[in-house]
Structure formats: C-alpha cells, structure tokens
Amino acid sequence: MPPNRNQSSARLLAPVALVAFALAVSLVVLASGGKNEGESPNGSRKADTATGQRTTATRPARPAATRPADRSTYTVKPGDTLGKIAEKVRVEVEVLQALNPAVDPQALVTGQKLKLRE
C-alpha cells in the first residue's frame, strides 16, 4: 500500500521544523549570552565621542552599614546558622547561645530576633 501523501509530508517537515527551532534557539543564546568586551560588570558602558574609546561607568559607593558591634539584635535570614550569624556579627557562638538560651540552634526561624549583647 503506497504511503499517504499527508503522512509523507509530515515525516519530512518534522525534522526540518526541529532543525529550524534549534537554530533559532542557538541564535537567541548567542545574541544574548556573555558580556561584550569593554562592558562593565553591571552592564553599563559609555563611549567617549572625542577619542572613540569606551569608558565604563562606576557604581556609586554604598553607604557603610552599621557595624555589627553597634547592633544589639540580629534578625535571622533564610539559610542562616548560628555559626554564620556569629561570623557576620563577630560574636562567638557560645556568647550567642548564652544571650539567647531559649533559642534552639538547630531550629532557627526566619525573622527570629537574636540578642547580640546585653
């Protein structure tokens, strides 16, 4: 029995469509991927029209955060452990445990407040 014309054309068009899709995806990835030479880490760049050279824009400096020693409490964030908190605030784990006896170090809750000093 001869193959149906509709089945035959579908068998030919499917691989062609697959190849066209793969080419389209690869073009999008290549066009959007990676930084261009002369581009800053935040993606901005400026061209100096007088010399034709590119210069990168710098981000403004962030204001200094309050020093950990100046804070009296710490709010637990997702993924925090007592050890990580101790490193961030520069307080020994044992001191944190002594200041927060009701806190279970194995069951920290996001948003929970920990005392850092008396």
Wavefront OBJ file of the C-alpha trace (Angstrom):
o trace
v 0.000 0.000 0.000
v 1.531 3.398 -1.004
v 2.116 5.867 1.825
v -0.461 8.565 2.329
v 0.697 11.941 0.990
v -0.136 13.720 4.307
v 1.925 11.246 6.329
v 4.844 11.569 3.934
v 4.957 15.390 4.110
v 4.643 15.344 7.908
v 7.602 12.991 8.150
v 9.686 15.425 6.122
v 8.509 18.617 7.837
v 9.068 17.419 11.419
v 12.874 17.186 11.175
v 13.039 20.468 9.250
v 10.981 22.200 11.967
v 13.230 20.703 14.654
v 16.375 21.977 12.951
v 14.817 25.427 12.451
v 13.865 25.563 16.138
v 17.362 24.545 17.224
v 18.892 27.241 15.006
v 16.533 29.877 16.397
v 17.335 28.934 19.991
v 21.090 28.955 19.337
v 20.869 32.380 17.673
v 18.994 33.813 20.663
v 21.527 32.331 23.094
v 24.483 33.631 21.116
v 22.946 37.084 20.725
v 22.197 37.487 24.425
v 24.962 35.476 26.068
v 28.100 36.826 27.692
v 29.425 40.320 28.164
v 30.900 42.285 25.313
v 34.480 43.461 25.536
v 34.600 46.837 27.284
v 31.393 46.247 29.203
v 31.373 46.771 32.957
v 30.151 44.113 35.417
v 26.823 45.917 35.814
v 26.349 46.035 32.037
v 26.787 49.776 31.526
v 29.267 51.398 29.215
v 29.853 54.812 27.757
v 31.665 55.893 24.619
v 33.918 58.917 24.597
v 32.993 60.537 21.295
v 36.138 62.695 21.182
v 38.590 59.800 21.290
v 36.343 56.930 20.249
v 37.350 54.966 23.339
v 34.903 53.344 25.701
v 34.920 54.016 29.389
v 32.917 52.112 31.951
v 30.567 53.787 34.366
v 31.182 53.086 38.012
v 28.532 52.393 40.589
v 28.185 54.860 43.432
v 29.669 53.624 46.684
v 27.200 52.123 49.118
v 26.930 53.821 52.472
v 28.688 51.894 55.203
v 26.317 49.611 57.068
v 26.098 49.878 60.800
v 28.901 47.901 62.305
v 27.817 44.565 63.771
v 29.213 45.576 67.168
v 26.850 48.564 67.230
v 23.737 46.427 66.858
v 22.022 44.874 69.842
v 19.877 42.369 67.889
v 20.098 40.336 64.707
v 17.134 39.174 62.602
v 17.550 35.624 61.294
v 17.510 35.355 57.486
v 16.787 32.278 55.345
v 19.736 29.861 55.381
v 21.308 31.365 58.495
v 23.009 29.133 61.022
v 24.302 30.162 64.410
v 27.856 29.818 63.075
v 27.171 32.070 60.059
v 25.474 34.638 62.276
v 28.428 34.565 64.682
v 30.801 35.279 61.769
v 28.629 38.115 60.430
v 28.267 39.892 63.755
v 31.726 38.957 65.078
v 30.399 37.375 68.275
v 31.367 33.897 69.481
v 28.740 31.147 69.089
v 28.936 30.423 72.821
v 28.137 34.075 73.615
v 25.128 33.970 71.267
v 23.892 30.814 72.963
v 24.353 32.348 76.430
v 22.474 35.518 75.422
v 19.667 33.520 73.765
v 19.097 30.435 75.962
v 15.579 29.813 74.610
v 16.847 29.602 71.008
v 17.428 26.145 69.553
v 20.492 26.453 67.250
v 19.159 23.583 65.111
v 15.742 25.230 64.610
v 16.344 28.881 63.755
v 13.287 30.575 62.269
v 13.453 33.300 59.613
v 12.539 36.616 61.212
v 13.531 35.482 64.695
v 15.407 38.135 66.728
v 18.656 37.190 68.485
v 20.298 39.293 71.179
v 23.900 40.179 70.362
v 24.789 41.895 73.623
v 23.231 42.666 76.975
l 1 2 3 4 5 6 7 8 9 10 11 12 13 14 15 16 17 18 19 20 21 22 23 24 25 26 27 28 29 30 31 32 33 34 35 36 37 38 39 40 41 42 43 44 45 46 47 48 49 50 51 52 53 54 55 56 57 58 59 60 61 62 63 64 65 66 67 68 69 70 71 72 73 74 75 76 77 78 79 80 81 82 83 84 85 86 87 88 89 90 91 92 93 94 95 96 97 98 99 100 101 102 103 104 105 106 107 108 109 110 111 112 113 114 115 116 117 118
